[in-house]
Amino acid sequence: MTGSETRWLDPDQQNDWRAYLVGSTLLMDTLDREMRTEHGISMAEYEILVRLSERPDKTLRMAQIAESMQHSRSRVTHTVSRMEKAGLIRREAAEGDKRGVDAVMTAAGWELLQAAAHTHVAGVRAHFVDLADKDDFAALGRVMNAVSDQLLEENPKFEDIREH
C-alpha cells in the first residue's frame, strides 16, 4: 500500500485515537498501582485469580490462562510461580494429561480476590465508568465489541478471550 492509498485519520480521529491510547495506558497503570498498593498484587495476578474464580473448581490449565490473557506461557509461568510462593495458587499435574499443568486457586487466593475485587471495581468506576455518561459508555462498549468481533473472526486462536 502506498501513501496515496492510505486512508489517513483526520485531525479529530487522530486526536480521539491518541486520547484512547494515552487514556488506556494511564488507566491500566493506575489500576495496577492501586492493586499493588492495596493488596500487593499486580493487575496480571488479579486477572489470573479472576479467571480461576470463574471456574467451578477454581482450576484452569496454565496454557489456557496464557491464551486468555494474551501472555506468553513463560510470563504466565513466572507470574504463577510468584503467586504460588505467596500461597495464592498451587500447581498440579493436569488430570489425564501428564504434560499439562493446572493452576488451582487456594483459600488464601480466594480471600485476596474477594478483597481486591472491591478495590478494582472502585478504581474502574472512579477512573473510567463514572467519567462517561450512559450513552457514551454504551457507545464505547459497542465499538469495542465490534473491534473484538472482527479481530476474533480474523484470529480464531483468540477465541478463549471471548469467554472472559
C-alpha positions, 0 to 999 in steps of 0.5 A: 500500500502506498501513501496515496492509498492510505486512508489517513485519520483526520485531525479529530480521529487522530486526536480521539485515537491518541486520547484512547491510547494515552487514556488506556495506558494511564488507566491500566497503570493506575489500576495496577498501582492501586492493586499493588498498593492495596493488596500487593498484587499486580493487575496480571495476578488479579486477572489470573485469580479472576479467571480461576474464580470463574471456574467451578473448581477454581482450576484452569490449565496454565496454557489456557490462562496464557491464551486468555490473557494474551501472555506468553506461557513463560510470563504466565509461568513466572507470574504463577510461580510468584503467586504460588510462593505467596500461597495464592495458587498451587500447581498440579499435574493436569488430570489425564494429561501428564504434560499439562499443568493446572493452576488451582486457586487456594483459600488464601487466593480466594480471600485476596480476590474477594478483597481486591475485587472491591478495590478494582471495581472502585478504581474502574468506576472512579477512573473510567465508568463514572467519567462517561455518561450512559450513552457514551459508555454504551457507545464505547462498549459497542465499538469495542465489541465490534473491534473484538468481533472482527479481530476474533473472526480474523484470529480464531486462536483468540477465541478463549478471550471471548469467554472472559 
